[in-house]
Amino acid sequence: MISTHRVMFLVCAIVLLRLTSLSHSAPLACEALVRPLDQLDLHHLEGRWAMVAASLSDLSLMGRLASRDSATAKFSINTCDSNILLRRSMSLNNTCHYSAYNISLEGSRFTFDNGRVTTNFIHTSCQDCILMSFDVESGKRQHFYLFSRRRQLEQEEVADFRAQVKCLHMPPPVVMDPSKELCPEELVSNPGTQTEENREGKKD
């Protein structure tokens, strides 16, 4: 007959093993959720995208993020070389702000703004979305932006994004209002020239 002490020992050992398994599975699950893309499909990337949800590592900037009416990113690909034109727009307080950058992809990442910002494309469960993680000023801040061809996602897709944000220990994301109008597209003749208004549009 098994003694009471041995039974208690076995129960404690099983509980400890389960707790250890859970503690290891959570980081592994998060590692899979926020892994960078292995390969970027340029055909999928090209065109205009609307921001549908976003989070910032700096809690003090979340209010400004939430005050945006809308935001877009447009990628124009030159098939003759590896250069890509990234145009961004943001509607804030009934005013549209624009910025444009020439970027060169390195796998599934690129840098811009004179090397101040490094961007990685991250896996997402949304089929018509792109998810970008912006590492600003060598990790001083992280911006996590989900863009889509649609203005509004399914609840499951938003839930998946929330889980990714939680894995990064960032504040709960802002979900954009799909009824707000996007800024009209603006032709940029010299993407290397940034006006004061343009710089305002890229702070977060």
N, CA and C atoms as an extended XYZ file, in Angstrom:
612
Properties=species:S:1:pos:R:3:atomname:S:1:resname:S:1:resid:I:1 pbc="F F F"
N         0.848       -1.199        0.000 N   MET     1
C         0.000        0.000        0.000 CA  MET     1
C         0.885        1.251        0.000 C   MET     1
N         0.514        2.163       -0.841 N   ILE     2
C         1.311        3.374       -0.969 CA  ILE     2
C         1.042        4.304        0.211 C   ILE     2
N         2.080        4.794        0.816 N   SER     3
C         1.930        5.667        1.975 CA  SER     3
C         1.386        7.025        1.571 C   SER     3
N         0.802        7.706        2.572 N   THR     4
C         0.242        9.039        2.329 CA  THR     4
C         1.326       10.009        1.883 C   THR     4
N         2.507        9.909        2.495 N   HIS     5
C         3.606       10.807        2.145 CA  HIS     5
C         4.038       10.624        0.695 C   HIS     5
N         4.032        9.364        0.252 N   ARG     6
C         4.451        9.114       -1.142 CA  ARG     6
C         3.409        9.676       -2.112 C   ARG     6
N         2.129        9.524       -1.770 N   VAL     7
C         1.063       10.072       -2.619 CA  VAL     7
C         1.192       11.578       -2.730 C   VAL     7
N         1.421       12.235       -1.601 N   MET     8
C         1.569       13.689       -1.606 CA  MET     8
C         2.781       14.107       -2.432 C   MET     8
N         3.844       13.320       -2.307 N   PHE     9
C         5.047       13.621       -3.084 CA  PHE     9
C         4.760       13.541       -4.586 C   PHE     9
N         4.036       12.482       -4.987 N   LEU    10
C         3.711       12.312       -6.398 CA  LEU    10
C         2.819       13.438       -6.906 C   LEU    10
N         1.834       13.844       -6.107 N   VAL    11
C         0.931       14.937       -6.491 CA  VAL    11
C         1.716       16.225       -6.675 C   VAL    11
N         2.599       16.516       -5.727 N   CYS    12
C         3.415       17.726       -5.807 CA  CYS    12
C         4.322       17.697       -7.038 C   CYS    12
N         4.875       16.532       -7.329 N   ALA    13
C         5.759       16.412       -8.491 CA  ALA    13
C         5.001       16.660       -9.786 C   ALA    13
N         3.775       16.133       -9.884 N   ILE    14
C         2.962       16.327      -11.091 CA  ILE    14
C         2.601       17.793      -11.256 C   ILE    14
N         2.188       18.441      -10.163 N   VAL    15
C         1.845       19.872      -10.220 CA  VAL    15
C         3.046       20.699      -10.648 C   VAL    15
N         4.214       20.387      -10.090 N   LEU    16
C         5.423       21.121      -10.441 CA  LEU    16
C         5.772       20.953      -11.915 C   LEU    16
N         5.623       19.744      -12.432 N   LEU    17
C         5.899       19.502      -13.846 CA  LEU    17
C         4.957       20.283      -14.736 C   LEU    17
N         3.681       20.345      -14.347 N   ARG    18
C         2.704       21.080      -15.155 CA  ARG    18
C         3.002       22.574      -15.140 C   ARG    18
N         3.353       23.097      -13.973 N   LEU    19
C         3.682       24.520      -13.880 CA  LEU    19
C         4.909       24.850      -14.707 C   LEU    19
N         5.893       23.947      -14.657 N   THR    20
C         7.102       24.162      -15.448 CA  THR    20
C         6.794       24.137      -16.932 C   THR    20
N         5.914       23.214      -17.334 N   SER    21
C         5.523       23.116      -18.744 CA  SER    21
C         4.817       24.378      -19.199 C   SER    21
N         3.922       24.907      -18.353 N   LEU    22
C         3.197       26.122      -18.698 CA  LEU    22
C         4.131       27.311      -18.799 C   LEU    22
N         5.096       27.391      -17.886 N   SER    23
C         6.012       28.532      -17.884 CA  SER    23
C         6.876       28.548      -19.137 C   SER    23
N         7.160       27.349      -19.682 N   HIS    24
C         7.963       27.280      -20.899 CA  HIS    24
C         7.104       27.463      -22.144 C   HIS    24
N         5.850       27.008      -22.107 N   SER    25
C         5.004       27.068      -23.292 CA  SER    25
C         4.575       28.490      -23.610 C   SER    25
N         4.380       29.337      -22.577 N   ALA    26
C         3.946       30.717      -22.823 CA  ALA    26
C         4.974       31.500      -23.622 C   ALA    26
N         6.263       31.511      -23.217 N   PRO    27
C         7.252       32.227      -24.034 CA  PRO    27
C         7.390       31.640      -25.432 C   PRO    27
N         7.287       30.305      -25.554 N   LEU    28
C         7.397       29.682      -26.864 CA  LEU    28
C         6.234       30.091      -27.750 C   LEU    28
N         5.021       30.165      -27.172 N   ALA    29
C         3.847       30.588      -27.931 CA  ALA    29
C         4.007       32.026      -28.398 C   ALA    29
N         4.518       32.884      -27.526 N   CYS    30
C         4.726       34.280      -27.885 CA  CYS    30
C         5.802       34.414      -28.956 C   CYS    30
N         6.829       33.599      -28.855 N   GLU    31
C         7.898       33.645      -29.857 CA  GLU    31
C         7.346       33.338      -31.238 C   GLU    31
N         6.396       32.410      -31.315 N   ALA    32
C         5.781       32.068      -32.596 CA  ALA    32
C         4.844       33.176      -33.073 C   ALA    32
N         4.150       33.825      -32.140 N   LEU    33
C         3.182       34.858      -32.493 CA  LEU    33
C         3.842       36.098      -33.084 C   LEU    33
N         5.017       36.444      -32.612 N   VAL    34
C         5.639       37.701      -33.035 CA  VAL    34
C         6.895       37.478      -33.882 C   VAL    34
N         6.984       36.324      -34.520 N   ARG    35
C         8.164       36.033      -35.334 CA  ARG    35
C         8.123       36.838      -36.636 C   ARG    35
N         9.262       37.309      -37.104 N   PRO    36
C         9.321       38.033      -38.381 CA  PRO    36
C         8.984       37.107      -39.548 C   PRO    36
N         8.532       37.694      -40.631 N   LEU    37
C         8.274       36.925      -41.844 CA  LEU    37
C         9.567       36.324      -42.374 C   LEU    37
N         9.488       35.093      -42.857 N   ASP    38
C        10.656       34.461      -43.467 CA  ASP    38
C        10.945       35.070      -44.836 C   ASP    38
N         9.877       35.367      -45.564 N   GLN    39
C        10.024       35.928      -46.906 CA  GLN    39
C         8.862       36.866      -47.161 C   GLN    39
N         9.147       38.022      -47.740 N   LEU    40
C         8.136       39.035      -48.003 CA  LEU    40
C         7.685       38.947      -49.457 C   LEU    40
N         6.381       38.895      -49.659 N   ASP    41
C         5.800       38.860      -50.998 CA  ASP    41
C         5.612       40.299      -51.482 C   ASP    41
N         6.448       40.740      -52.414 N   LEU    42
C         6.399       42.127      -52.881 CA  LEU    42
C         5.088       42.435      -53.598 C   LEU    42
N         4.554       41.445      -54.300 N   HIS    43
C         3.270       41.652      -54.973 CA  HIS    43
C         2.167       41.915      -53.949 C   HIS    43
N         2.219       41.187      -52.838 N   HIS    44
C         1.241       41.382      -51.761 CA  HIS    44
C         1.442       42.742      -51.085 C   HIS    44
N         2.703       43.161      -50.975 N   LEU    45
C         3.021       44.399      -50.262 CA  LEU    45
C         2.590       45.639      -51.027 C   LEU    45
N         2.694       45.601      -52.339 N   GLU    46
C         2.487       46.811      -53.143 CA  GLU    46
C         1.066       47.347      -53.017 C   GLU    46
N         0.971       48.679      -52.972 N   GLY    47
C        -0.330       49.332      -52.904 CA  GLY    47
C        -0.543       50.052      -51.591 C   GLY    47
N        -1.777       50.480      -51.386 N   ARG    48
C        -2.127       51.297      -50.225 CA  ARG    48
C        -2.810       50.460      -49.152 C   ARG    48
N        -2.430       50.734      -47.913 N   TRP    49
C        -2.952       50.021      -46.757 CA  TRP    49
C        -3.496       51.020      -45.735 C   TRP    49
N        -4.579       50.638      -45.075 N   ALA    50
C        -5.155       51.467      -44.015 CA  ALA    50
C        -4.826       50.874      -42.656 C   ALA    50
N        -4.410       51.732      -41.735 N   MET    51
C        -4.160       51.247      -40.376 CA  MET    51
C        -5.480       50.853      -39.718 C   MET    51
N        -5.485       49.654      -39.121 N   VAL    52
C        -6.699       49.177      -38.452 CA  VAL    52
C        -6.518       49.055      -36.944 C   VAL    52
N        -5.277       48.879      -36.492 N   ALA    53
C        -5.009       48.789      -35.055 CA  ALA    53
C        -3.526       49.035      -34.816 C   ALA    53
N        -3.191       49.507      -33.612 N   ALA    54
C        -1.794       49.843      -33.330 CA  ALA    54
C        -1.567       49.969      -31.839 C   ALA    54
N        -0.295       49.798      -31.456 N   SER    55
C         0.117       50.016      -30.077 CA  SER    55
C         1.524       50.580      -30.069 C   SER    55
N         1.861       51.265      -28.971 N   LEU    56
C         3.177       51.870      -28.783 CA  LEU    56
C         3.728       51.440      -27.436 C   LEU    56
N         5.019       51.209      -27.374 N   SER    57
C         5.624       50.807      -26.100 CA  SER    57
C         5.625       51.950      -25.094 C   SER    57
N         5.604       53.185      -25.580 N   ASP    58
C         5.605       54.364      -24.719 CA  ASP    58
C         4.164       54.740      -24.390 C   ASP    58
N         3.742       54.453      -23.170 N   LEU    59
C         2.359       54.684      -22.767 CA  LEU    59
C         1.962       56.146      -22.898 C   LEU    59
N         2.917       57.059      -22.725 N   SER    60
C         2.615       58.491      -22.782 CA  SER    60
C         2.197       58.941      -24.181 C   SER    60
N         2.491       58.131      -25.202 N   LEU    61
C         2.142       58.492      -26.581 CA  LEU    61
C         0.846       57.831      -27.053 C   LEU    61
N         0.260       56.974      -26.212 N   MET    62
C        -0.945       56.268      -26.628 CA  MET    62
C        -2.130       57.212      -26.840 C   MET    62
N        -2.184       58.280      -26.067 N   GLY    63
C        -3.270       59.249      -26.232 CA  GLY    63
C        -3.224       59.908      -27.597 C   GLY    63
N        -2.022       60.257      -28.021 N   ARG    64
C        -1.867       60.859      -29.345 CA  ARG    64
C        -2.225       59.855      -30.439 C   ARG    64
N        -1.835       58.615      -30.252 N   LEU    65
C        -2.186       57.582      -31.219 CA  LEU    65
C        -3.701       57.433      -31.328 C   LEU    65
N        -4.378       57.433      -30.185 N   ALA    66
C        -5.834       57.269      -30.163 CA  ALA    66
C        -6.555       58.464      -30.795 C   ALA    66
N        -5.904       59.621      -30.833 N   SER    67
C        -6.536       60.821      -31.386 CA  SER    67
C        -6.477       60.864      -32.913 C   SER    67
N        -5.756       59.957      -33.525 N   ARG    68
C        -5.725       59.899      -34.984 CA  ARG    68
C        -7.100       59.517      -35.524 C   ARG    68
N        -7.473       60.163      -36.614 N   ASP    69
C        -8.696       59.752      -37.300 CA  ASP    69
C        -8.424       58.562      -38.212 C   ASP    69
N        -7.291       58.585      -38.898 N   SER    70
C        -6.932       57.496      -39.793 CA  SER    70
C        -5.452       57.602      -40.134 C   SER    70
N        -4.937       56.546      -40.738 N   ALA    71
C        -3.542       56.540      -41.180 CA  ALA    71
C        -3.404       55.514      -42.297 C   ALA    71
N        -2.476       55.779      -43.213 N   THR    72
C        -2.249       54.850      -44.319 CA  THR    72
C        -0.762       54.678      -44.569 C   THR    72
N        -0.429       53.603      -45.267 N   ALA    73
C         0.921       53.366      -45.775 CA  ALA    73
C         0.776       52.840      -47.188 C   ALA    73
N         1.561       53.389      -48.110 N   LYS    74
C         1.511       52.954      -49.501 CA  LYS    74
C         2.914       52.601      -49.975 C   LYS    74
N         3.051       51.416      -50.545 N   PHE    75
C         4.330       50.952      -51.063 CA  PHE    75
C         4.277       50.931      -52.590 C   PHE    75
N         5.203       51.656      -53.210 N   SER    76
C         5.340       51.648      -54.664 CA  SER    76
C         6.668       51.009      -55.006 C   SER    76
N         6.626       49.923      -55.770 N   ILE    77
C         7.817       49.118      -56.025 CA  ILE    77
C         8.344       49.377      -57.425 C   ILE    77
N         9.640       49.678      -57.506 N   ASN    78
C        10.327       49.855      -58.778 CA  ASN    78
C        10.942       48.518      -59.174 C   ASN    78
N        10.442       47.938      -60.246 N   THR    79
C        10.903       46.607      -60.644 CA  THR    79
C        12.333       46.617      -61.190 C   THR    79
N        12.863       47.810      -61.483 N   CYS    80
C        14.214       47.895      -62.058 CA  CYS    80
C        15.302       47.746      -60.994 C   CYS    80
N        14.972       48.039      -59.752 N   ASP    81
C        15.961       47.898      -58.681 CA  ASP    81
C        15.247       47.513      -57.398 C   ASP    81
N        15.970       47.507      -56.305 N   SER    82
C        15.400       47.062      -55.036 CA  SER    82
C        14.780       48.198      -54.234 C   SER    82
N        14.781       49.403      -54.790 N   ASN    83
C        14.235       50.543      -54.058 CA  ASN    83
C        12.709       50.531      -54.051 C   ASN    83
N        12.153       50.899      -52.935 N   ILE    84
C        10.705       50.979      -52.759 CA  ILE    84
C        10.374       52.347      -52.180 C   ILE    84
N         9.320       52.954      -52.689 N   LEU    85
C         8.866       54.231      -52.152 CA  LEU    85
C         7.747       53.975      -51.148 C   LEU    85
N         7.971       54.397      -49.912 N   LEU    86
C         6.968       54.289      -48.855 CA  LEU    86
C         6.370       55.663      -48.610 C   LEU    86
N         5.077       55.769      -48.795 N   ARG    87
C         4.360       57.015      -48.517 CA  ARG    87
C         3.404       56.779      -47.357 C   ARG    87
N         3.451       57.658      -46.387 N   ARG    88
C         2.574       57.536      -45.219 CA  ARG    88
C         1.707       58.780      -45.086 C   ARG    88
N         0.493       58.576      -44.616 N   SER    89
C        -0.398       59.701      -44.344 CA  SER    89
C        -1.060       59.486      -42.996 C   SER    89
N        -1.445       60.591      -42.364 N   MET    90
C        -2.118       60.530      -41.077 CA  MET    90
C        -3.093       61.691      -40.993 C   MET    90
N        -4.318       61.400      -40.598 N   SER    91
C        -5.323       62.438      -40.381 CA  SER    91
C        -5.435       62.680      -38.881 C   SER    91
N        -5.136       63.917      -38.476 N   LEU    92
C        -5.157       64.294      -37.063 CA  LEU    92
C        -5.747       65.688      -36.936 C   LEU    92
N        -6.797       65.803      -36.131 N   ASN    93
C        -7.464       67.103      -35.929 CA  ASN    93
C        -7.879       67.735      -37.251 C   ASN    93
N        -8.464       66.913      -38.123 N   ASN    94
C        -8.974       67.360      -39.424 CA  ASN    94
C        -7.883       67.886      -40.344 C   ASN    94
N        -6.645       67.496      -40.098 N   THR    95
C        -5.531       67.897      -40.948 CA  THR    95
C        -4.761       66.653      -41.372 C   THR    95
N        -4.405       66.622      -42.647 N   CYS    96
C        -3.641       65.486      -43.160 CA  CYS    96
C        -2.150       65.803      -43.146 C   CYS    96
N        -1.365       64.854      -42.657 N   HIS    97
C         0.090       64.977      -42.618 CA  HIS    97
C         0.673       63.873      -43.506 C   HIS    97
N         1.697       64.220      -44.269 N   TYR    98
C         2.278       63.285      -45.221 CA  TYR    98
C         3.783       63.147      -45.008 C   TYR    98
N         4.292       61.986      -45.339 N   SER    99
C         5.745       61.768      -45.359 CA  SER    99
C         6.038       60.707      -46.402 C   SER    99
N         7.263       60.728      -46.919 N   ALA   100
C         7.646       59.762      -47.947 CA  ALA   100
C         9.118       59.414      -47.794 C   ALA   100
N         9.459       58.145      -48.072 N   TYR   101
C        10.819       57.661      -47.871 CA  TYR   101
C        11.178       56.676      -48.979 C   TYR   101
N        12.404       56.745      -49.441 N   ASN   102
C        12.958       55.693      -50.284 CA  ASN   102
C        13.566       54.637      -49.363 C   ASN   102
N        13.137       53.388      -49.511 N   ILE   103
C        13.624       52.321      -48.642 CA  ILE   103
C        14.176       51.179      -49.487 C   ILE   103
N        15.048       50.396      -48.904 N   SER   104
C        15.587       49.193      -49.533 CA  SER   104
C        15.361       48.020      -48.590 C   SER   104
N        14.680       47.014      -49.087 N   LEU   105
C        14.384       45.840      -48.267 CA  LEU   105
C        15.614       44.968      -48.089 C   LEU   105
N        15.757       44.426      -46.889 N   GLU   106
C        16.770       43.422      -46.585 CA  GLU   106
C        16.044       42.233      -45.980 C   GLU   106
N        15.620       41.316      -46.846 N   GLY   107
C        14.790       40.214      -46.364 CA  GLY   107
C        13.394       40.722      -46.048 C   GLY   107
N        13.000       40.653      -44.780 N   SER   108
C        11.688       41.143      -44.367 CA  SER   108
C        11.825       42.367      -43.457 C   SER   108
N        12.874       43.146      -43.669 N   ARG   109
C        13.080       44.337      -42.846 CA  ARG   109
C        13.653       45.465      -43.695 C   ARG   109
N        13.509       46.685      -43.187 N   PHE   110
C        14.115       47.842      -43.838 CA  PHE   110
C        14.330       48.936      -42.797 C   PHE   110
N        15.216       49.850      -43.121 N   THR   111
C        15.461       51.011      -42.268 CA  THR   111
C        15.114       52.270      -43.055 C   THR   111
N        14.749       53.326      -42.331 N   PHE   112
C        14.485       54.608      -42.976 CA  PHE   112
C        14.677       55.735      -41.967 C   PHE   112
N        14.405       56.958      -42.419 N   ASP   113
C        14.621       58.143      -41.589 CA  ASP   113
C        16.072       58.215      -41.121 C   ASP   113
N        16.994       58.083      -42.101 N   ASN   114
C        18.435       58.151      -41.828 CA  ASN   114
C        18.894       57.108      -40.805 C   ASN   114
N        18.309       55.933      -40.873 N   GLY   115
C        18.694       54.850      -39.982 CA  GLY   115
C        18.093       54.934      -38.595 C   GLY   115
N        17.227       55.912      -38.367 N   ARG   116
C        16.644       56.086      -37.036 CA  ARG   116
C        15.591       55.040      -36.727 C   ARG   116
N        14.983       54.496      -37.770 N   VAL   117
C        13.893       53.540      -37.583 CA  VAL   117
C        14.194       52.258      -38.359 C   VAL   117
N        14.129       51.120      -37.659 N   THR   118
C        14.258       49.804      -38.293 CA  THR   118
C        12.901       49.116      -38.228 C   THR   118
N        12.456       48.606      -39.359 N   THR   119
C        11.117       48.024      -39.448 CA  THR   119
C        11.196       46.561      -39.849 C   THR   119
N        10.455       45.711      -39.131 N   ASN   120
C        10.340       44.289      -39.453 CA  ASN   120
C         8.887       43.971      -39.772 C   ASN   120
N         8.689       43.145      -40.791 N   PHE   121
C         7.359       42.628      -41.090 CA  PHE   121
C         7.146       41.362      -40.266 C   PHE   121
N         6.018       41.315      -39.548 N   ILE   122
C         5.722       40.244      -38.601 CA  ILE   122
C         4.573       39.381      -39.121 C   ILE   122
N         4.604       38.106      -38.768 N   HIS   123
C         3.509       37.202      -39.140 CA  HIS   123
C         2.183       37.709      -38.568 C   HIS   123
N         1.119       37.567      -39.359 N   THR   124
C        -0.220       37.902      -38.892 CA  THR   124
C        -1.207       36.872      -39.429 C   THR   124
N        -2.262       36.609      -38.664 N   SER   125
C        -3.276       35.649      -39.083 CA  SER   125
C        -4.217       36.247      -40.116 C   SER   125
N        -4.191       37.562      -40.276 N   CYS   126
C        -5.055       38.254      -41.229 CA  CYS   126
C        -4.464       38.131      -42.632 C   CYS   126
N        -5.236       37.598      -43.569 N   GLN   127
C        -4.721       37.292      -44.907 CA  GLN   127
C        -4.479       38.541      -45.756 C   GLN   127
N        -5.273       39.577      -45.565 N   ASP   128
C        -5.104       40.790      -46.369 CA  ASP   128
C        -4.563       41.936      -45.510 C   ASP   128
N        -3.603       41.583      -44.640 N   CYS   129
C        -2.995       42.557      -43.734 CA  CYS   129
C        -1.476       42.523      -43.853 C   CYS   129
N        -0.844       43.573      -43.386 N   ILE   130
C         0.591       43.558      -43.108 CA  ILE   130
C         0.776       44.076      -41.687 C   ILE   130
N         1.682       43.465      -40.969 N   LEU   131
C         1.965       43.845      -39.593 CA  LEU   131
C         3.423       44.283      -39.509 C   LEU   131
N         3.648       45.522      -39.078 N   MET   132
C         4.989       46.070      -39.033 CA  MET   132
C         5.366       46.468      -37.611 C   MET   132
N         6.577       46.095      -37.228 N   SER   133
C         7.137       46.474      -35.937 CA  SER   133
C         8.260       47.480      -36.181 C   SER   133
N         8.080       48.702      -35.680 N   PHE   134
C         9.046       49.776      -35.865 CA  PHE   134
C         9.907       49.907      -34.611 C   PHE   134
N        11.196       49.706      -34.773 N   ASP   135
C        12.166       49.867      -33.691 CA  ASP   135
C        12.774       51.262      -33.834 C   ASP   135
N        12.373       52.174      -32.952 N   VAL   136
C        12.738       53.587      -33.093 CA  VAL   136
C        13.920       53.935      -32.201 C   VAL   136
N        14.914       54.551      -32.801 N   GLU   137
C        16.092       55.033      -32.071 CA  GLU   137
C        16.730       53.930      -31.232 C   GLU   137
N        17.105       52.845      -31.930 N   SER   138
C        17.822       51.718      -31.310 CA  SER   138
C        17.080       51.136      -30.110 C   SER   138
N        15.780       50.965      -30.260 N   GLY   139
C        15.001       50.327      -29.213 CA  GLY   139
C        14.438       51.258      -28.166 C   GLY   139
N        14.610       52.563      -28.359 N   LYS   140
C        14.059       53.506      -27.390 CA  LYS   140
C        12.544       53.382      -27.321 C   LYS   140
N        11.916       53.161      -28.487 N   ARG   141
C        10.474       52.943      -28.547 CA  ARG   141
C        10.185       51.855      -29.572 C   ARG   141
N         9.065       51.180      -29.388 N   GLN   142
C         8.593       50.212      -30.368 CA  GLN   142
C         7.175       50.571      -30.768 C   GLN   142
N         6.952       50.635      -32.065 N   HIS   143
C         5.628       50.890      -32.611 CA  HIS   143
C         5.167       49.621      -33.315 C   HIS   143
N         3.949       49.202      -33.068 N   PHE   144
C         3.426       47.940      -33.594 CA  PHE   144
C         2.136       48.255      -34.345 C   PHE   144
N         2.195       48.260      -35.692 N   TYR   145
C         1.103       48.745      -36.522 CA  TYR   145
C         0.556       47.633      -37.410 C   TYR   145
N        -0.774       47.475      -37.377 N   LEU   146
C        -1.459       46.507      -38.237 CA  LEU   146
C        -2.228       47.269      -39.310 C   LEU   146
N        -1.905       46.975      -40.574 N   PHE   147
C        -2.560       47.599      -41.720 CA  PHE   147
C        -3.326       46.543      -42.492 C   PHE   147
N        -4.393       46.976      -43.171 N   SER   148
C        -5.190       46.044      -43.957 CA  SER   148
C        -5.722       46.732      -45.215 C   SER   148
N        -6.148       45.919      -46.190 N   ARG   149
C        -6.859       46.451      -47.353 CA  ARG   149
C        -8.272       46.865      -46.946 C   ARG   149
N        -8.769       46.242      -45.878 N   ARG   150
C       -10.087       46.585      -45.356 CA  ARG   150
C        -9.962       47.672      -44.298 C   ARG   150
N       -11.079       48.312      -43.984 N   ARG   151
C       -11.075       49.302      -42.913 CA  ARG   151
C       -11.437       48.682      -41.562 C   ARG   151
N       -12.047       47.515      -41.571 N   GLN   152
C       -12.474       46.875      -40.325 CA  GLN   152
C       -12.218       45.379      -40.406 C   GLN   152
N       -11.638       44.816      -39.338 N   LEU   153
C       -11.316       43.389      -39.302 CA  LEU   153
C       -12.376       42.609      -38.527 C   LEU   153
N       -12.294       41.292      -38.685 N   GLU   154
C       -13.151       40.417      -37.893 CA  GLU   154
C       -12.658       40.411      -36.443 C   GLU   154
N       -13.564       40.084      -35.522 N   GLN   155
C       -13.215       40.082      -34.098 CA  GLN   155
C       -12.063       39.129      -33.805 C   GLN   155
N       -12.046       37.986      -34.488 N   GLU   156
C       -10.976       37.008      -34.250 CA  GLU   156
C        -9.623       37.567      -34.673 C   GLU   156
N        -9.603       38.321      -35.755 N   GLU   157
C        -8.353       38.899      -36.241 CA  GLU   157
C        -7.830       39.964      -35.277 C   GLU   157
N        -8.741       40.767      -34.739 N   VAL   158
C        -8.346       41.781      -33.749 CA  VAL   158
C        -7.860       41.099      -32.477 C   VAL   158
N        -8.526       40.014      -32.086 N   ALA   159
C        -8.119       39.270      -30.894 CA  ALA   159
C        -6.715       38.709      -31.052 C   ALA   159
N        -6.393       38.224      -32.243 N   ASP   160
C        -5.040       37.709      -32.495 CA  ASP   160
C        -4.007       38.818      -32.368 C   ASP   160
N        -4.349       39.996      -32.879 N   PHE   161
C        -3.424       41.128      -32.767 CA  PHE   161
C        -3.244       41.541      -31.309 C   PHE   161
N        -4.320       41.531      -30.551 N   ARG   162
C        -4.219       41.860      -29.118 CA  ARG   162
C        -3.274       40.882      -28.406 C   ARG   162
N        -3.353       39.615      -28.777 N   ALA   163
C        -2.480       38.607      -28.172 CA  ALA   163
C        -1.020       38.895      -28.512 C   ALA   163
N        -0.760       39.318      -29.739 N   GLN   164
C         0.608       39.658      -30.129 CA  GLN   164
C         1.114       40.859      -29.335 C   GLN   164
N         0.270       41.864      -29.193 N   VAL   165
C         0.644       43.059      -28.420 CA  VAL   165
C         0.945       42.682      -26.972 C   VAL   165
N         0.119       41.810      -26.411 N   LYS   166
C         0.325       41.366      -25.029 CA  LYS   166
C         1.651       40.637      -24.885 C   LYS   166
N         2.022       39.847      -25.881 N   CYS   167
C         3.303       39.138      -25.846 CA  CYS   167
C         4.477       40.106      -25.768 C   CYS   167
N         4.321       41.274      -26.371 N   LEU   168
C         5.384       42.282      -26.381 CA  LEU   168
C         5.332       43.192      -25.155 C   LEU   168
N         4.382       42.923      -24.259 N   HIS   169
C         4.223       43.709      -23.024 CA  HIS   169
C         3.976       45.184      -23.337 C   HIS   169
N         3.159       45.412      -24.356 N   MET   170
C         2.799       46.769      -24.757 CA  MET   170
C         1.375       47.079      -24.310 C   MET   170
N         0.991       48.352      -24.257 N   PRO   171
C        -0.378       48.705      -23.857 CA  PRO   171
C        -1.410       48.122      -24.818 C   PRO   171
N        -2.639       47.894      -24.341 N   PRO   172
C        -3.694       47.394      -25.237 CA  PRO   172
C        -3.814       48.279      -26.471 C   PRO   172
N        -4.019       47.670      -27.638 N   PRO   173
C        -3.973       48.446      -28.874 CA  PRO   173
C        -5.155       49.382      -29.061 C   PRO   173
N        -4.912       50.416      -29.843 N   VAL   174
C        -5.968       51.304      -30.318 CA  VAL   174
C        -6.531       50.691      -31.593 C   VAL   174
N        -7.840       50.570      -31.677 N   VAL   175
C        -8.499       50.080      -32.887 CA  VAL   175
C        -9.096       51.281      -33.605 C   VAL   175
N        -8.721       51.459      -34.865 N   MET   176
C        -9.140       52.638      -35.606 CA  MET   176
C       -10.628       52.590      -35.940 C   MET   176
N       -11.225       53.781      -36.036 N   ASP   177
C       -12.635       53.919      -36.386 CA  ASP   177
C       -12.768       53.811      -37.912 C   ASP   177
N       -13.410       52.749      -38.421 N   PRO   178
C       -13.490       52.574      -39.878 CA  PRO   178
C       -14.354       53.606      -40.586 C   PRO   178
N       -15.139       54.364      -39.831 N   SER   179
C       -16.009       55.367      -40.460 CA  SER   179
C       -15.261       56.668      -40.765 C   SER   179
N       -14.058       56.831      -40.210 N   LYS   180
C       -13.276       58.045      -40.464 CA  LYS   180
C       -12.641       57.983      -41.851 C   LYS   180
N       -12.633       59.115      -42.527 N   GLU   181
C       -12.095       59.148      -43.882 CA  GLU   181
C       -10.570       59.077      -43.884 C   GLU   181
N       -10.041       58.442      -44.929 N   LEU   182
C        -8.602       58.429      -45.145 CA  LEU   182
C        -8.171       59.727      -45.818 C   LEU   182
N        -6.926       60.105      -45.608 N   CYS   183
C        -6.393       61.264      -46.312 CA  CYS   183
C        -6.332       60.962      -47.802 C   CYS   183
N        -6.601       61.953      -48.649 N   PRO   184
C        -6.426       61.723      -50.089 CA  PRO   184
C        -4.957       61.473      -50.403 C   PRO   184
N        -4.711       60.708      -51.439 N   GLU   185
C        -3.326       60.430      -51.814 CA  GLU   185
C        -2.662       61.700      -52.325 C   GLU   185
N        -1.398       61.860      -51.987 N   GLU   186
C        -0.641       63.034      -52.394 CA  GLU   186
C         0.574       62.598      -53.195 C   GLU   186
N         0.800       63.244      -54.342 N   LEU   187
C         1.974       62.963      -55.135 CA  LEU   187
C         3.178       63.641      -54.505 C   LEU   187
N         4.267       62.887      -54.315 N   VAL   188
C         5.481       63.407      -53.694 CA  VAL   188
C         6.577       63.423      -54.740 C   VAL   188
N         7.049       64.618      -55.101 N   SER   189
C         8.060       64.729      -56.151 CA  SER   189
C         9.453       64.411      -55.650 C   SER   189
N         9.732       64.719      -54.369 N   ASN   190
C        11.062       64.473      -53.815 CA  ASN   190
C        10.926       63.863      -52.441 C   ASN   190
N        10.921       62.519      -52.353 N   PRO   191
C        10.700       61.862      -51.063 CA  PRO   191
C        11.795       62.132      -50.055 C   PRO   191
N        12.958       62.634      -50.498 N   GLY   192
C        14.031       62.915      -49.549 CA  GLY   192
C        13.844       64.222      -48.815 C   GLY   192
N        12.892       65.049      -49.275 N   THR   193
C        12.661       66.346      -48.644 CA  THR   193
C        11.483       66.246      -47.696 C   THR   193
N        11.713       66.561      -46.436 N   GLN   194
C        10.673       66.482      -45.427 CA  GLN   194
C        10.349       67.875      -44.896 C   GLN   194
N         9.074       68.236      -44.967 N   THR   195
C         8.659       69.517      -44.404 CA  THR   195
C         8.389       69.356      -42.923 C   THR   195
N         8.196       70.452      -42.233 N   GLU   196
C         7.898       70.391      -40.803 CA  GLU   196
C         6.610       69.633      -40.562 C   GLU   196
N         5.624       69.822      -41.478 N   GLU   197
C         4.365       69.111      -41.338 CA  GLU   197
C         4.595       67.607      -41.491 C   GLU   197
N         5.451       67.223      -42.421 N   ASN   198
C         5.739       65.807      -42.618 CA  ASN   198
C         6.400       65.194      -41.397 C   ASN   198
N         7.325       65.901      -40.795 N   ARG   199
C         7.995       65.366      -39.605 CA  ARG   199
C         7.000       65.185      -38.473 C   ARG   199
N         6.029       66.084      -38.397 N   GLU   200
C         5.006       65.955      -37.369 CA  GLU   200
C         4.239       64.658      -37.553 C   GLU   200
N         4.034       64.276      -38.797 N   GLY   201
C         3.232       63.099      -39.084 CA  GLY   201
C         3.914       61.792      -38.778 C   GLY   201
N         5.196       61.765      -38.452 N   LYS   202
C         5.872       60.482      -38.228 CA  LYS   202
C         6.339       60.293      -36.793 C   LYS   202
N         5.944       61.156      -35.904 N   LYS   203
C         6.417       61.055      -34.518 CA  LYS   203
C         5.975       59.752      -33.863 C   LYS   203
N         4.788       59.293      -34.208 N   ASP   204
C         4.331       58.036      -33.609 CA  ASP   204
C         3.482       57.252      -34.591 C   ASP   204
